[in-house]
């Protein structure tokens, strides 16, 4: 395991009002998606009004990372929490476009716009 995969996916969780901004870093792939998903669910357990997942520092995401976000979206809808994705890199955005999930998720160019 290299240094990159040893680090956690979730770099920080910032609270702005009732919203949680989850800053994610590094590749979100099969080796890291379980930890990624658990971190997101811990944030959900804190009952924010809104979760913004900041993907600006995620160069690559595979289907397991996308599946983690789909699971979070389902839970957010059940708990009436607004979930927004922000600052997707071109490569990550293309995965959402190819799978047509760009029409399912609320995606914003910046964290600031996702919080607005």
C-alpha positions in Angstrom: 0.0 0.0 0.0 1.5 3.3 -1.0 1.3 6.6 0.9 -1.6 7.9 -1.2 -3.9 4.9 -0.5 -2.9 4.9 3.1 -4.4 8.3 3.6 -8.1 8.7 4.2 -10.3 9.9 1.4 -12.1 12.5 3.5 -9.6 15.2 4.2 -11.9 17.4 6.3 -15.5 18.1 7.3 -16.3 21.7 7.6 -19.6 23.0 9.1 -21.0 26.1 7.7 -24.3 26.9 9.4 -26.3 23.7 9.2 -24.4 22.4 6.2 -21.5 19.9 6.2 -18.9 20.4 3.5 -16.9 17.2 3.0 -13.5 17.8 1.4 -12.4 14.6 -0.4 -8.9 14.0 -1.7 -7.2 11.4 -3.8 -8.6 8.6 -6.0 -11.8 7.1 -4.8 -11.6 3.5 -6.0 -12.3 0.0 -4.8 -9.4 0.1 -2.2 -10.8 3.3 -0.6 -14.5 3.3 -1.3 -15.5 1.5 1.9 -13.7 4.0 4.1 -15.1 6.8 1.9 -18.7 5.5 2.3 -18.3 5.1 6.1 -17.0 8.6 6.5 -20.0 10.0 4.5 -22.4 8.0 6.6 -20.8 9.4 9.8 -21.5 12.9 8.6 -25.1 11.9 7.7 -25.5 10.7 11.3 -24.8 14.2 12.5 -28.0 15.3 10.9 -26.9 18.2 8.7 -29.5 20.1 6.7 -27.3 19.8 3.7 -24.1 17.9 2.7 -21.8 19.3 0.0 -19.2 16.7 -1.2 -16.3 18.7 -2.5 -14.6 16.6 -5.2 -12.0 19.2 -6.3 -9.1 17.1 -5.2 -10.3 13.8 -6.6 -8.5 13.0 -9.9 -10.2 9.6 -10.4 -13.3 7.8 -9.2 -14.4 4.3 -10.2 -17.8 2.6 -10.0 -17.3 1.7 -6.3 -16.9 5.4 -5.5 -19.9 6.3 -7.5 -21.9 3.6 -5.7 -20.9 5.1 -2.4 -22.4 8.4 -3.5 -25.5 6.7 -4.8 -26.0 5.0 -1.4 -25.5 8.4 0.4 -28.0 10.0 -2.0 -30.6 7.4 -1.2 -30.1 7.8 2.6 -30.1 11.6 2.3 -33.4 11.5 0.5 -34.9 9.3 3.1 -33.7 11.6 5.9 -34.7 14.8 3.9 -31.1 16.0 3.7 -30.0 18.0 0.6 -27.0 16.4 -1.0 -24.9 18.3 -3.5 -21.7 17.5 -5.3 -19.2 20.3 -6.0 -16.1 21.0 -8.1 -15.9 17.8 -10.0 -12.7 17.4 -12.1 -13.3 16.8 -15.8 -12.5 13.1 -15.4 -14.9 12.5 -12.5 -17.6 14.6 -14.2 -17.3 12.4 -17.3 -18.1 9.3 -15.2 -21.3 11.0 -14.0 -22.2 12.1 -17.6 -21.6 8.6 -19.1 -23.7 6.9 -16.4 -26.3 9.7 -16.7 -26.0 10.3 -13.0 -25.4 14.0 -13.7 -29.1 14.2 -14.1 -29.7 12.5 -10.7 -27.2 14.3 -8.5 -27.3 18.1 -7.8 -23.9 19.1 -9.2 -22.3 22.6 -8.8 -19.1 24.1 -10.2 -17.9 25.4 -6.8 -18.6 24.7 -3.1 -19.8 28.3 -2.7 -22.5 27.7 -5.4 -23.5 24.4 -3.8 -24.0 26.2 -0.5 -26.0 29.0 -2.0 
